[in-house]
Every structure is written in structure tokens, then in C-alpha cells.
Amino acid sequence: MRGRRPKPTRMKILAGNPGKRPLNANEPRPEVATPDCPVELGPVARREWDRMVAELARLRILTHLDRAALAAYCGAYAMWAEATEAIQKYGSMVKSPSGYPVQSPYVSIANRQTEIMMRIASEFGFTPASRSRISTPSADERTLFDLIDDQNGG
């Protein structure tokens, strides 16, 4: 498939459906829920999981289907944090066995994990740019699914 990746219907609604195209009435509607933290995540990743789940739950956009993507984000965060700590401890340049200065392998690890985190972050609306395209309803407003039903005659 070529072109832009399709935007989920709920993101289109939160953004006000700027294209005014018909919304997908048959898109799956997973129940808003807080998934359990995977046991595979280490302590740093678990702390990030707890922090992000609290924020996403408040926005009412987290579902059980998001578990793996959020776990991948938290795992990348933990690896990034470990690599960043090593860079602070050993520096961004190290001596090679031949004595010449070379870039620390931790720099490559930190950069790669940052790329992964940013890609996943934009899917969840963690970045300022991705958040600017979303407006969330207040607590007393009707749910997102009520709006979809209204627009599709349901």
C-alpha cells in the first residue's frame, strides 16, 4: 500500500475530522481498558509503564490491544535509559583496542532506541506535534463511540 498510513477513526474524530470524509462505521471498537504490565519488562520499563498507563488511562484512549505497543515503547525507554547512563559514565567516545578514539557503542544503542520510542510515541500521541492534532472530550461529554454512532446513523 502506498501513500500515508490511514489514521484510526477515533483519532479523526478527536481531531475534528478535518478532511470531512465519511468515517469507517465498521472499524473495530475495542473497549477502553488498562492492560496488565507484561512480566517480561524490567524495573525501569515497569516504572515507565506505570507512568504512561496513568496518563493514557486519563485520556481514555488505552485498550488491551495497545499492550504490546506500549510494552515495546517501555522496553525501548529502558534500553535508552541504560545506554544514556553508560554514556554519562564512560563518555560518548572510547578508545579502541588500537588506541584510537571511536564512538561508544552506547551512542548507537541510545540513538536506535530513541527512534523506536519516537515512532511509537507518535502513534499514541506522546509528542507535541501528534497531540496538536487531537482534542479530547471533557469528562461530562459523550464518549467517542457515541459520536461515531451519531455520524454513522447508529
C-alpha positions as CSV (number, residue, x, y, z in Angstrom):
1,M,0.0,0.0,0.0
2,R,1.4,3.4,-0.9
3,G,0.7,6.9,0.5
4,R,0.0,7.9,4.0
5,R,-0.9,5.4,6.6
6,P,-4.6,5.5,7.4
7,K,-5.5,7.4,10.6
8,P,-7.7,5.5,13.1
9,T,-11.3,6.7,13.1
10,R,-11.2,7.7,16.8
11,M,-8.1,9.9,16.0
12,K,-10.0,11.5,13.1
13,I,-12.9,12.3,15.4
14,L,-10.6,13.7,18.1
15,A,-9.0,15.9,15.5
16,G,-12.5,17.1,14.3
17,N,-12.4,15.0,11.1
18,P,-10.6,17.8,9.2
19,G,-10.9,16.0,5.8
20,K,-14.7,15.7,6.3
21,R,-14.6,12.3,4.6
22,P,-17.0,9.6,5.7
23,L,-15.8,7.7,8.8
24,N,-15.4,4.0,8.8
25,A,-18.5,2.6,10.6
26,N,-17.1,-0.9,10.6
27,E,-13.8,-0.1,12.3
28,P,-13.2,-2.3,15.3
29,R,-14.1,-0.6,18.6
30,P,-12.0,-2.1,21.4
31,E,-13.2,-1.3,24.9
32,V,-11.2,1.3,26.8
33,A,-9.2,-0.6,29.4
34,T,-5.9,-0.7,31.2
35,P,-3.8,-3.7,30.2
36,D,-1.6,-5.5,32.7
37,C,2.1,-4.8,32.6
38,P,4.0,-7.7,30.8
39,V,6.1,-9.7,33.3
40,E,9.0,-9.5,30.8
41,L,9.6,-5.8,31.5
42,G,12.4,-4.9,33.8
43,P,12.2,-2.4,36.7
44,V,12.9,0.7,34.6
45,A,10.5,-0.3,31.9
46,R,7.8,-1.1,34.5
47,R,8.2,2.4,36.0
48,E,7.7,3.9,32.6
49,W,4.7,1.6,32.0
50,D,3.1,2.8,35.2
51,R,3.7,6.4,34.3
52,M,2.4,6.1,30.8
53,V,-0.6,3.9,31.7
54,A,-1.7,6.5,34.2
55,E,-1.5,9.3,31.5
56,L,-3.2,7.2,28.8
57,A,-6.0,6.0,31.1
58,R,-6.8,9.6,32.0
59,L,-7.2,10.3,28.2
60,R,-9.4,7.2,27.8
61,I,-7.5,6.0,24.7
62,L,-5.8,2.9,26.1
63,T,-7.2,-0.6,25.3
64,H,-6.0,-4.2,25.8
65,L,-4.9,-4.2,22.2
66,D,-2.3,-1.5,22.9
67,R,-0.4,-3.7,25.4
68,A,2.3,-4.9,23.0
69,A,3.0,-1.4,21.5
70,L,3.1,0.2,24.9
71,A,5.4,-2.6,26.2
72,A,7.7,-2.1,23.2
73,Y,7.8,1.7,24.0
74,C,8.6,1.0,27.6
75,G,11.3,-1.6,26.7
76,A,12.9,0.9,24.3
77,Y,12.8,3.5,27.0
78,A,14.6,1.2,29.5
79,M,17.3,0.4,26.9
80,W,17.7,4.1,26.1
81,A,18.0,4.9,29.8
82,E,20.6,2.2,30.3
83,A,22.6,3.4,27.3
84,T,22.3,7.0,28.3
85,E,23.6,6.2,31.8
86,A,26.6,4.3,30.3
87,I,27.4,7.4,28.1
88,Q,27.3,9.6,31.1
89,K,29.6,7.2,33.0
90,Y,32.1,6.3,30.2
91,G,31.6,9.2,27.7
92,S,30.5,9.2,24.1
93,M,34.0,8.4,22.9
94,V,36.1,5.4,24.0
95,K,39.5,4.1,23.0
96,S,39.6,1.2,20.5
97,P,42.0,-1.7,21.1
98,S,44.4,0.0,18.8
99,G,44.3,3.2,21.0
100,Y,42.3,5.4,18.6
101,P,39.2,7.2,19.9
102,V,35.9,5.8,18.5
103,Q,32.3,6.4,19.2
104,S,30.9,4.4,22.2
105,P,28.6,1.6,21.1
106,Y,26.2,3.0,23.7
107,V,25.6,6.1,21.5
108,S,24.3,3.8,18.7
109,I,22.1,2.0,21.1
110,A,20.7,5.2,22.6
111,N,20.0,6.6,19.1
112,R,18.2,3.5,17.9
113,Q,16.0,3.3,21.0
114,T,15.2,6.9,20.6
115,E,14.0,6.3,17.0
116,I,11.8,3.4,18.2
117,M,10.4,5.4,21.1
118,M,9.6,8.4,18.8
119,R,7.8,6.2,16.2
120,I,5.6,4.5,18.9
121,A,5.2,7.9,20.7
122,S,3.6,9.5,17.6
123,E,1.1,6.6,17.4
124,F,-0.1,7.2,21.0
125,G,0.0,11.0,20.8
126,F,3.0,11.4,23.2
127,T,4.7,14.1,21.2
128,P,3.6,17.8,21.0
129,A,3.1,17.5,17.2
130,S,0.9,14.4,17.4
131,R,-1.0,15.9,20.4
132,S,-1.8,19.1,18.5
133,R,-3.9,17.0,16.1
134,I,-6.1,15.6,18.9
135,S,-8.7,17.2,21.1
136,T,-10.1,15.1,24.0
137,P,-13.6,15.5,25.3
138,S,-14.2,16.6,28.9
139,A,-15.3,14.1,31.4
140,D,-19.0,15.1,31.1
141,E,-19.1,14.9,27.3
142,R,-20.4,12.0,25.4
143,T,-17.9,9.2,24.6
144,L,-16.0,8.9,21.4
145,F,-18.2,5.9,20.4
146,D,-21.4,7.9,20.9
147,L,-20.0,10.4,18.3
148,I,-19.1,7.6,15.8
149,D,-22.6,6.2,16.2
150,D,-24.2,9.6,15.6
151,Q,-22.2,10.2,12.5
152,N,-23.0,6.8,11.0
153,G,-26.7,6.9,11.8
154,G,-26.4,4.3,14.7
